[in-house]
């Protein structure tokens, strides 16, 4: 009996990522993981580059024997953020503010929750929790995977309503229930604020030559308001509706798991017609000795997207095409506001399947590759497909009316071959070759959020060398 539960404990620690088990007498543990990579692609404007993709710090605090607090703070491509503010009281009041930061940087809370352990089958959790839709989002730590990129379904062309790593604020229950002599049933069930249609504001300043300058304004200011699906708020829920989500997984034996998950709730704010997002996911993990097979399927429906667009037109049409400026300004600006709906589709679905094999060549045993704690090599392949049904491509509004509404059925495929060397289970050196393609003559940039593709670039090759670590 002790051997059986020791096996489950080891599997739980593996799936938990960088959080370390607490030893007797320890109150808090610090962990983390990160990913650094070099990438070269065949796309014209996606240049060869090194990227510090992410660095995540994890804390796990045992407040009492049955109370625990867990948090993850993520820094994506982050190096610097600097804010300067100066107030000058002479001749009135002059306020100057400067914000400096590195391109594409992001600071985010991935998890932050309190757990009350009542029983192994019943744990209360409250706070920012990972959405248990599929197995990848709840096991997304980079150092756990052999491929440097996260899956299309979860991140690159997300079938998930919001891209991984996706968290929501709410409360729920988790637990593990033994089934038979070797089996285990686990569950997660939460009520949360839920994802919503939110706005992103982008400012762009464009200088013009004298030949182009017909209005006398040397600088144009473009303000773009992009409304798209986004993870739920950690503050006021503008939908005044809650979302339910959960996952049930059965492990009939150690190294085997079958999971069923779901997500349902309103995603439109109060000023738009009520539409609901519903998702269902199936996932599995099968291991036999050195061979592992893992996969996930997700289907998501977003309801009547055209009704959302019509309601959107009635509320925001008067913001589009507004021009403003001051003739007395030292550097006159001509400003234009554009409003856009993005990332909506009637339905979307996709899957990924990954096979990997663990080995260690004997001829490397006495080299530096043989050093470390349980050094291993893994060779693998991942195949992925995503389909968009009724993907919104263009919506034009005028006088409160939806004048144009264009959708398309799109798909994207990706095939990746990989090799990873792990001198220790928490550190890996990755080599990956990727092939990604979509509808003939269409842009990969329209169906992925990580490729910088021109209008007719429907195929991309990529070579990635990555380094992942955990501690």
Secondary structure by P-SEA (a helix, b strand, c coil): caaaaaaaaaaaaaaaccbbbbcccccccccccccccccccccccccccccccbbbbbbbbcccccbbbbbbbbbccccbbbbbbbbbccccbbbbbbbbbccbbbbbbcccbbbbbccccbbbbbcccccccccccccccccccccccccccccccccccccccbbbbbbbcccccccccbbbbbbcccccccccbbbbbbbbbbbbccccccccccbbbbbbbbbcccccccccccccbbbbbbbbbbcccccbbbbbcbbbbbcccccccbbbbbbbbbcbbbbcccbbbbcbbbbbbbccaaaaaaaaaaccccccbbbbbbcccccccbbbbbbbccccccccccbbbbbbbbbbbccccccccccccccccccbbbbbbbbbcccccccccccccccbbbbbbbbbbbbbbbbbbbcccccbbbbbbbbbccccccccccccccccccccccbbbbbbbbccccc
